[in-house]
């Protein structure tokens, strides 16, 4: 891996997924379930009207709600503790944060703390594979 492309030199913004599939606190949980299923994602952030993260709903949270069979709003079910990282943070910092706290994804925010993307453990692994040339080999059929 070249020094200029190391995880210390690469920013989260260069690796993250820019599309943020989210819900609002007042949305019915069913909306979150549909988004997770339709988009084939593992969780959805809960954002306020200004796009600031206020919570997170995992597949486990949503399965629990579906099993209970009660009508809930996303804000009633979400995990309120949200860990986020700035898009200009170093990838090494974000990966360390994820590993240390056992997180599979982080909400990426801008300087005003508005959600601008998501960083998943798969994004980090994909970046590592690309840096080492493995992903290109797989895509070429090697």
Buried (B, 14 or more C-beta within 10 A) or exposed (E): EEEEEEBEBBBBBEBBBEEBBBBBBEBBBBBBBEBBEEEEBBBBBBBBEEBBBBBBBBBEBBEEBEEEEEEBBBBEBBEEEBBBBBBEBBBBBBBEBBEEEEBEBBBBBBEEBBBBBBBBBEBBEBBBBBBEEEBEEEEEEE
